[in-house]
Amino acid sequence: MQARPEKPRLAWAVTGSGHYLKECLEIVRELDDVDLFYSRAGEEVVRMYGYDPKSLVPEGRVYRDRAASAPPVGLFYRGDYHSLVVAPATSNTVAKMVLGISDTLVTNIFAQAGKCQIPSIVLACDSEPEIDTPAPDRIVRVWPRRIDLEHTKKLKTFEATTVVDDADQLFAALKTRLTEVG
Ligand SMILES: Cc1cc2nc3c(=O)[nH]c(=O)nc-3n(C[C@H](O)[C@H](O)[C@H](O)COP(=O)(O)O)c2cc1C
């Protein structure tokens, strides 16, 4: 296991969403003291949009979803992280988080952050009934289903969880949290 950092850092999870991917990665690149956690789809989709998943945080660690038991969750119990951001969060990951399912690296760290009372900020892709979203080669219109929107709404009721609806809100919530932790 990696050595414990001198002070708690930010954990940022990326799932397999093209929606808000560019905006999220722009914020990630501006941050210090951040480690990345990819879902398997997250790693693939990041590559499809032309980014190198390993070079986004030159100073940070990068965790990929390769093991069934999500060993990096131990880092949350050890106190390595003051907060978790899940952004962008796919319909799939949001649905699992709402149901309490932990079967990927990202859904595991969300659940375990919650159990350690570490606050999370989530940018759910499905925040509006109609969205224009970038595919790798063009813009497409998407109509999130009622169930997708219901999951986003339900996640807003979770303890220690702030759900934001766009990248500006994400930036503001993150700034507030980083000020809180000094
Ligand atoms: C190019 C591309 C873009 C995608 N964009 C989205 C998206 O914006 N929102 C979403 O919910 N799923 C999107 N998906 C589908 C997810 O990647 C897929 O549901 C995956 O199983 C999610 O796994 P994860 O939640 O573990 O990351 C996209 C897939 C591809 C190939």
The ligand as a Tripos MOL2 file, in Angstrom:
@<TRIPOS>MOLECULE
LIG
   31    33     1     0     0
SMALL
NO_CHARGES

@<TRIPOS>ATOM
      1 C1        -18.5720    7.5430  -25.6220 C.3       1 LIG1
      2 C2        -19.4720    7.1800  -24.4850 C.ar      1 LIG1
      3 C3        -20.0960    8.1790  -23.7660 C.ar      1 LIG1
      4 C4        -20.9700    7.8520  -22.7070 C.ar      1 LIG1
      5 N1        -21.5880    8.8640  -22.0370 N.ar      1 LIG1
      6 C5        -22.4500    8.5660  -21.0440 C.ar      1 LIG1
      7 C6        -23.1140    9.6220  -20.3360 C.ar      1 LIG1
      8 O1        -22.9540   10.8140  -20.6370 O.2       1 LIG1
      9 N2        -23.9440    9.2690  -19.3360 N.ar      1 LIG1
     10 C7        -24.1330    7.9690  -18.9530 C.ar      1 LIG1
     11 O2        -24.8940    7.7140  -18.0160 O.2       1 LIG1
     12 N3        -23.5170    6.9400  -19.6080 N.ar      1 LIG1
     13 C8        -22.6830    7.2100  -20.6310 C.ar      1 LIG1
     14 N4        -22.0450    6.1870  -21.2940 N.ar      1 LIG1
     15 C9        -22.3510    4.7950  -20.9160 C.3       1 LIG1
     16 C10       -21.5370    4.3240  -19.7050 C.3       1 LIG1
     17 O3        -20.1530    4.4190  -19.9290 O.3       1 LIG1
     18 C11       -21.9260    2.8730  -19.3510 C.3       1 LIG1
     19 O4        -23.2630    2.8600  -18.8710 O.3       1 LIG1
     20 C12       -21.0210    2.2200  -18.3210 C.3       1 LIG1
     21 O5        -21.4540    0.8850  -18.0940 O.3       1 LIG1
     22 C13       -21.0080    2.9770  -17.0290 C.3       1 LIG1
     23 O6        -20.1630    2.3300  -16.0900 O.3       1 LIG1
     24 P1        -19.6830    3.0920  -14.7760 P.3       1 LIG1
     25 O7        -20.9110    3.7260  -14.1960 O.co2     1 LIG1
     26 O8        -19.1280    2.0390  -13.9210 O.co2     1 LIG1
     27 O9        -18.6590    4.0910  -15.1830 O.co2     1 LIG1
     28 C14       -21.1900    6.4970  -22.3720 C.ar      1 LIG1
     29 C15       -20.5360    5.4880  -23.0900 C.ar      1 LIG1
     30 C16       -19.7000    5.8220  -24.1440 C.ar      1 LIG1
     31 C17       -19.0230    4.7310  -24.9250 C.3       1 LIG1
@<TRIPOS>BOND
     1     1     2 1
     2     2     3 ar
     3     2    30 ar
     4     3     4 ar
     5     4     5 ar
     6     4    28 ar
     7     5     6 ar
     8     6     7 ar
     9     6    13 1
    10     7     8 2
    11     7     9 ar
    12     9    10 ar
    13    10    11 2
    14    10    12 ar
    15    12    13 ar
    16    13    14 ar
    17    14    15 1
    18    14    28 ar
    19    15    16 1
    20    16    17 1
    21    16    18 1
    22    18    19 1
    23    18    20 1
    24    20    21 1
    25    20    22 1
    26    22    23 1
    27    23    24 1
    28    24    25 2
    29    24    26 1
    30    24    27 1
    31    28    29 ar
    32    29    30 ar
    33    30    31 1
@<TRIPOS>SUBSTRUCTURE
     1 LIG1         1 GROUP 0 **** ****
